[in-house]
Amino acid sequence: MMPALLSTLSWFSLVLGGLFCIIGAIGLLRMPDFYTRMHAASVIETLGAGLILFGLMLQAGFTLVSVKLLMLGVLILFVSPTATHALARAAMVRGLKPLLAPEEKPPSKH
């Protein structure tokens, strides 16, 4: 009973992770500007890769391979948001404005 449950959970995680990767890739192609594309890419890295790594860990069982996959997942979990933030900050510093940003209003005179 348990191996069938683990196998089902593993394949569900792998398929769901693959779907997140496909949805994120479509988002990369369809989004209008740098910031929204960067958000789609971060979804691919965090959710897609995380679920795929989790499914692979379930397939591997309690082995050294699972430990390596876990280390890779922790690395992605910490590095991905930091890199995304650094990219967004660098783009803002360089003056790249979001395409869908609201118009700037002139300061009001009181």
N, C-alpha and C positions, 0 to 999 in steps of 0.2 A: 504494500500500500504506500509506504513512504517514498520509495524510488519513483513511483508513478506521479506522486504529488510534486516531488522536487523537479522532475522532468517537465511536468506541465507548467509549473511556476517559472522554470527556467525559460522555456520556449515562449511563454506569455511575455516575460520581461524582454527577451531578445526581439520579439516582433514589435512590441510597444516602443522599444528603443529605436528600432529601424524606422517606425512610423514617425517618431519625433525627428529623426535625421532627415527624412524625406520632406516633412512639413517645413523644417528649418531651411532646407536647400531651396524649396519653392519660395520661401520668404526672402532668401538672399537674392533671388532673381526678380521678384516682383516688387520689393520695397523701393520707395522713391529716393531715399537719400542715405548717406553714410551711417547716420545714427540708428535708423531703423534696421538697416542691414546688419549692423553690428549687434543689435539685439537678437536678430534671428540667428546669427552665428553663435551667440552665447547660449541660446536655447539648445542648439545642436550639441555643443560641448558639454553642457551641464546635464540636461535630461537625457538626450540621446545616448551619449557615450556612457553616462552613469548607469542607465538601465541595461545597456549592452554588457558592460563590465559585470554588473550584478548577475545577469543571466549566465555569463561565462563562468563566474565563480560557482554558481550552483551546479553547472555542468562538470566542473573540475573536482568538486568535493573538497574535503579538507586536506589539501596538499600544498606543496610549496608554490605551485602555480596560482592557487587562490590567494596566497599571501602577496605574491607579486602583483596580481590583479588588484588587490585591495590597496596596495601602495600606489599603484598607478591611479586608481580612483581618488584617493586622498590628494595626490598631487594635482589632478585636474580640478578637484573641488576647491583647492586654495588658489591655484594659479589662474584659472579661467576668469573669475570675477575681477581679480587684480589687474590682469592684462586688459580686460575690457574697459575697466575704469581708466587705466593709463592711456589707452587709445582715445577714448572720448575726451579726456582732459587735454591731450595733445592737440586734438582737432579743435577744441574750443579755444585753446591758447593761440593757435595759428589763425583763428578767425573764421573757421568754417561754421556757418550758421545752419541750423536745422531747416530743411525745406518747408516744413509745416509749422514753423514758429509763428506766433502771433506778431502782428505788426507792432513796432515800437511806437509808443505814444510820446508826443513831445511833453516835456515837464509842464505841469499846470502852474499858473501864476496865481498866487494867493496874496 
